[in-house]
Amino acid sequence: MATTYKLICVGGTGQMVLHYYIQLYLLGLIKHPFEAVVIDTDDVIASIDSARHFFSDLQYGADTINGVQEEPISIITTPKVPAPSSDKVVTALTGKQEIGEHPVRAFFHDDTLVQKVSQGLYARPALSSVMSNQVFADGALTPDRDSSFVFVGSVIGGTSGGILAPLVDAVQKRQTLNNVTDVRMRAVLFGRYFVPDDNIIPNAVQRFNSNQVFVLSSIREALKQLHSYFIIGGIQGADRTRDPNLEKGTVRLPWPTPEDPYWAGVQATEHLLTEVIIPETTDFRKKEVEKFQPPIDRARADEIRKQRFNLVARLVRRKVVKRLAADPFAVPIWGRRLTDLLASFWNIANKAQGGKLKSDFPDMVQDSLERLWMGTDERLGLRSFFPETPRESVSPATIAAVNWPTVDGSKALPTLFGSPQVVAQRLAATILFSALQHKEEQT
C-alpha cells in the first residue's frame, strides 16, 4: 500500500503555501499526489478553489483518487467553518444578536465581540478555537495506515493560532480510536514573517508576539504526538510586507524568491511530508528541524515552468485538438498517443449518447481547454495560477513527445460521463494535466 500524503493547511498562510505547492505538483516537480484539507474562517482563495474543481475533473473511474490508467490524483477538500447568519462574533459565541449581559464578557473584549467573522479573526486565536469546533469532526482528518501529515499555518494569527493544536489532537484521537498504525505528524509553523499593518490590526507586533509565545507553548505542552516541526520567522519579525487582498485573488502572482518565507514553507512542507529518517524524540526542543536539503531546485523549477507553460499555451492558442481531428496526417504530426486519447474519449461520449454523437466533439474539447486554461467569470483558469511567462516557440514534435495516457474505456465510471460536454471537459483536464507534467514518452 502506497504512503498517503496529507496537508492540513490552516488560515491564510497555509493557503498561500498550498497555492505554490499546487503549482509545483502540476508541473511534475512534486512527484506524488496528495490530499489537502484547507481550513479557514475566511474564504478559500481563488486558485485553490479552482484547483479543487480541476482535480475533480481528472477523476475517471469509481475511486475519487484515480484518473486515467488508475493513476492517483490529488484531492482538495475545504471544510467550511460555519459562520453565524448575522456574521457577528457575538452571535457565534452566544446565539444572540447583541452582547448584553452575558458570561462571554469575562473572556472577550467588546471590540472582539462586535467584529464581523467575514473580516477575519484579526489575530485572535481564542476566537477560532471556540468557533471552529465543528471542523474537528470532519472525516477528512481521519488518517490512513502509513500516512504522512504536515500541518501548515502561522502561530501568530487568528485561525491557525487557535486551532492548530486541536487539529493535531483530533487526528491523533482518530488514529487511536481506529487503531491506525504508521501515522507521521509534522508541522510547518510560521512565526512573525511580515511587517504587520497597524491600520488593520492595532498593536499588531505585540499581539503577534504574544500569540506566538502562547501557541508554541500550547503545542509544546499538548502535542507530544507531533513528530517534528520547522519554524519560519520569529519574534524578531521580517522586513517583507503582505497584501492580503492580492493574495486572495491569486492572479499571476510572481513566484517568491528562494529566501521568501512562502517558498521556504513549500520546501519545508515537501521535506517533512516525504522524509522518513528523522529520529523520534520526546524532547520537544529536539523535534525542531533546523536545516535540511531543499527538495526543489529553484533554477530547474523556473526553467520547467517556462517550458510547460508554453507547451500548454501552444495547445490552446493553436487549437491543436481541432486541427488534429480534421487532419489526415494527425498521427505523423501530433503523435499516435494524443490522437488515440482524443478518440478514446470521443468513443465514451458517443456511447453516452447512444451512438448519436454529433461530429462537433473536438470543438467541445477545444472550448473546454480554453475555459480551463484561460478561466471564466466563475472559475480561475490554470494560466492565472502561474506568473507572467515570456512566450517561446513549441514544436509539434514536443507535443507529440508527451507521454499522453492510454485510456481503458471499460474502466470509465458512466455516471461521470453523462453528456458530451462533461466528457469534453474531463478530456480537456486530462490533456492539460498531462501536458503540464510532461512525462516524456518512453521509447
C-alpha positions, 0 to 999 in steps of 0.5 A, a space after each residue: 500500500 502506497 504512503 498517503 500524503 496529507 496537508 492540513 493547511 490552516 488560515 491564510 498562510 497555509 493557503 498561500 503555501 498550498 497555492 505554490 505547492 499546487 503549482 509545483 505538483 502540476 508541473 511534475 516537480 512534486 512527484 506524488 499526489 496528495 490530499 489537502 484539507 484547507 481550513 479557514 474562517 475566511 474564504 478559500 482563495 481563488 486558485 485553490 478553489 479552482 484547483 479543487 474543481 480541476 482535480 475533480 475533473 481528472 477523476 475517471 473511474 469509481 475511486 475519487 483518487 484515480 484518473 486515467 490508467 488508475 493513476 492517483 490524483 490529488 484531492 482538495 477538500 475545504 471544510 467550511 467553518 460555519 459562520 453565524 447568519 448575522 456574521 457577528 462574533 457575538 452571535 457565534 459565541 452566544 446565539 444572540 444578536 447583541 452582547 448584553 449581559 452575558 458570561 462571554 464578557 469575562 473572556 472577550 473584549 467588546 471590540 472582539 465581540 462586535 467584529 464581523 467573522 467575514 473580516 477575519 479573526 484579526 489575530 485572535 486565536 481564542 476566537 477560532 478555537 471556540 468557533 471552529 469546533 465543528 471542523 474537528 469532526 470532519 472525516 477528512 482528518 481521519 488518517 490512513 495506515 502509513 500516512 504522512 501529515 504536515 500541518 501548515 499555518 502561522 502561530 501568530 494569527 487568528 485561525 491557525 493560532 487557535 486551532 492548530 493544536 486541536 487539529 493535531 489532537 483530533 487526528 491523533 484521537 482518530 488514529 487511536 480510536 481506529 487503531 491506525 498504525 504508521 501515522 507521521 505528524 509534522 508541522 510547518 509553523 510560521 512565526 512573525 514573517 511580515 511587517 504587520 499593518 497597524 491600520 488593520 490590526 492595532 498593536 499588531 507586533 505585540 499581539 503577534 508576539 504574544 500569540 506566538 509565545 502562547 501557541 508554541 507553548 500550547 503545542 509544546 505542552 499538548 502535542 507530544 504526538 507531533 513528530 517534528 516541526 520547522 519554524 519560519 520567522 520569529 519574534 524578531 519579525 521580517 522586513 517583507 510586507 503582505 497584501 492580503 487582498 492580492 493574495 486572495 485573488 491569486 492572479 499571476 502572482 510572481 513566484 517568491 524568491 528562494 529566501 521568501 518565507 512562502 517558498 521556504 514553507 513549500 520546501 519545508 512542507 515537501 521535506 517533512 511530508 516525504 522524509 522518513 529518517 528523522 529520529 523520534 524524540 520526546 524532547 520537544 526542543 529536539 523535534 525542531 528541524 533546523 536545516 535540511 536539503 531543499 527538495 526543489 531546485 529553484 533554477 530547474 523549477 523556473 526553467 520547467 515552468 517556462 517550458 510547460 507553460 508554453 507547451 500548454 499555451 501552444 495547445 490552446 492558442 493553436 487549437 491543436 485538438 481541432 486541427 488534429 481531428 480534421 487532419 489526415 496526417 494527425 498521427 505523423 504530426 501530433 503523435 499516435 498517443 494524443 490522437 488515440 486519447 482524443 478518440 478514446 474519449 470521443 468513443 465514451 461520449 458517443 456511447 453516452 449518447 447512444 451512438 448519436 454523437 454529433 461530429 462537433 466533439 473536438 470543438 467541445 474539447 477545444 472550448 473546454 481547454 480554453 475555459 480551463 486554461 484561460 478561466 471564466 467569470 466563475 472559475 480561475 483558469 490554470 494560466 492565472 495560477 502561474 506568473 507572467 511567462 515570456 512566450 517561446 516557440 513549441 514544436 509539434 514534435 514536443 507535443 507529440 513527445 508527451 507521454 499522453 495516457 492510454 485510456 481503458 474505456 471499460 474502466 470509465 465510471 458512466 455516471 461521470 460521463 453523462 453528456 458530451 460536454 462533461 466528457 469534453 471537459 474531463 478530456 480537456 483536464 486530462 490533456 492539460 494535466 498531462 501536458 503540464 507534467 510532461 512525462 516524456 514518452 518512453 521509447 
